[in-house]
Amino acid sequence: FLDKIDALEKENKLLRDQSEDKSHLESDLEKDITLVEETEVGVREQHSDVERLKSMILMKEKDANFWKSMLKDKLMPSDDDSNEVAMLKKNQTKLLDRLSDIERKFGEVTVQFESKQEE
């Protein structure tokens, strides 16, 4: 009879220990679940931040491309500008040729004047 009581007490202690272990495991599981839920929220927030940053990057790239094309247009002469430059160079050449002609004629006149003065 005492052996049965000892066996029941041991079984009762074992059941209490198992119940305690179960409580600890349930508590740990609840903590893990809470941690997983918090992590999911954090991941969703980070994903949202990443999407927002992607959108900002795309907008900045569009802005950069716009300004790049604006600068390119300002720095690269258009066909009209090229034609105007060519016309100006042509006029400059004509004026330089005319100046050379005038200098040559002035030289001739000077020589004639000097020779008439000597006579």
C-alpha positions as CSV (number, residue, x, y, z in Angstrom):
1,F,0.0,0.0,0.0
2,L,2.8,2.4,0.9
3,D,4.5,1.5,-2.4
4,K,1.3,2.6,-4.2
5,I,1.2,5.8,-2.3
6,D,4.9,6.5,-3.1
7,A,4.2,5.6,-6.8
8,L,1.2,8.0,-6.8
9,E,3.2,10.8,-5.2
10,K,6.0,10.3,-7.7
11,E,3.5,10.3,-10.5
12,N,1.8,13.4,-9.1
13,K,5.2,15.2,-8.8
14,L,6.0,14.2,-12.4
15,L,2.7,15.5,-13.6
16,R,3.2,18.8,-11.7
17,D,6.7,19.1,-13.2
18,Q,5.3,18.4,-16.7
19,S,2.5,21.0,-16.1
20,E,5.2,23.5,-15.1
21,D,7.3,22.7,-18.1
22,K,4.1,23.0,-20.2
23,S,3.4,26.5,-18.7
24,H,7.0,27.6,-19.4
25,L,6.7,26.3,-23.0
26,E,3.4,28.0,-23.5
27,S,4.9,31.3,-22.2
28,D,7.9,30.9,-24.4
29,L,5.6,30.1,-27.4
30,E,3.5,33.3,-26.7
31,K,6.7,35.4,-26.5
32,D,7.9,33.8,-29.8
33,I,4.5,34.5,-31.5
34,T,4.6,38.1,-30.3
35,L,8.1,38.5,-31.6
36,V,7.1,37.0,-35.0
37,E,4.2,39.4,-35.2
38,E,6.3,42.4,-34.3
39,T,8.9,41.3,-36.9
40,E,6.2,41.0,-39.5
41,V,5.0,44.5,-38.8
42,G,8.6,45.8,-39.0
43,V,9.2,44.0,-42.3
44,R,6.0,45.5,-43.7
45,E,7.1,49.0,-42.5
46,Q,10.5,48.5,-44.1
47,H,8.9,47.2,-47.3
48,S,6.8,50.4,-47.4
49,D,9.9,52.5,-46.8
50,V,11.7,50.7,-49.6
51,E,8.8,51.3,-52.0
52,R,8.7,55.0,-51.0
53,L,12.5,55.2,-51.6
54,K,12.2,53.5,-55.0
55,S,9.5,56.0,-55.9
56,M,11.7,58.9,-54.8
57,I,14.7,57.5,-56.8
58,L,12.6,57.3,-59.9
59,M,11.4,60.9,-59.5
60,K,15.0,62.0,-58.9
61,E,16.1,60.1,-62.1
62,K,13.4,61.8,-64.1
63,D,14.4,65.2,-62.7
64,A,18.1,64.4,-63.5
65,N,17.2,63.3,-67.1
66,F,15.1,66.4,-67.6
67,W,18.0,68.7,-66.5
68,K,20.5,66.7,-68.4
69,S,18.5,67.2,-71.6
70,M,18.0,70.9,-70.8
71,L,21.7,71.3,-70.4
72,K,22.5,69.3,-73.5
73,D,20.1,71.6,-75.5
74,K,21.8,74.7,-74.1
75,L,25.4,73.4,-74.6
76,M,24.9,71.7,-78.0
77,P,24.2,74.2,-80.8
78,S,21.1,73.6,-82.8
79,D,21.0,73.6,-86.6
80,D,19.9,77.2,-86.6
81,D,22.9,78.1,-84.4
82,S,25.2,76.2,-86.6
83,N,23.9,78.0,-89.7
84,E,24.2,81.4,-88.0
85,V,27.8,80.6,-86.9
86,A,28.7,79.5,-90.5
87,M,27.2,82.7,-91.9
88,L,29.1,84.8,-89.4
89,K,32.3,83.1,-90.3
90,K,31.6,83.6,-94.0
91,N,30.9,87.3,-93.3
92,Q,34.1,87.6,-91.2
93,T,36.1,86.1,-94.1
94,K,34.6,88.6,-96.6
95,L,35.4,91.4,-94.2
96,L,39.0,90.2,-93.7
97,D,39.4,89.9,-97.5
98,R,38.0,93.4,-98.0
99,L,40.3,94.7,-95.3
100,S,43.3,93.1,-97.1
101,D,42.2,94.7,-100.4
102,I,41.9,98.1,-98.7
103,E,45.4,97.7,-97.1
104,R,46.8,96.7,-100.5
105,K,45.2,99.7,-102.2
106,F,46.3,102.0,-99.4
107,G,49.8,100.6,-99.9
108,E,49.6,101.3,-103.6
109,V,48.3,104.8,-103.1
110,T,51.0,105.5,-100.5
111,V,53.7,104.3,-103.0
112,Q,52.2,106.4,-105.8
113,F,52.0,109.4,-103.4
114,E,55.6,109.0,-102.3
115,S,56.8,108.7,-105.9
116,K,54.8,111.8,-107.0
117,Q,56.4,113.7,-104.0
118,E,59.8,112.7,-105.2
119,E,59.1,114.0,-108.7
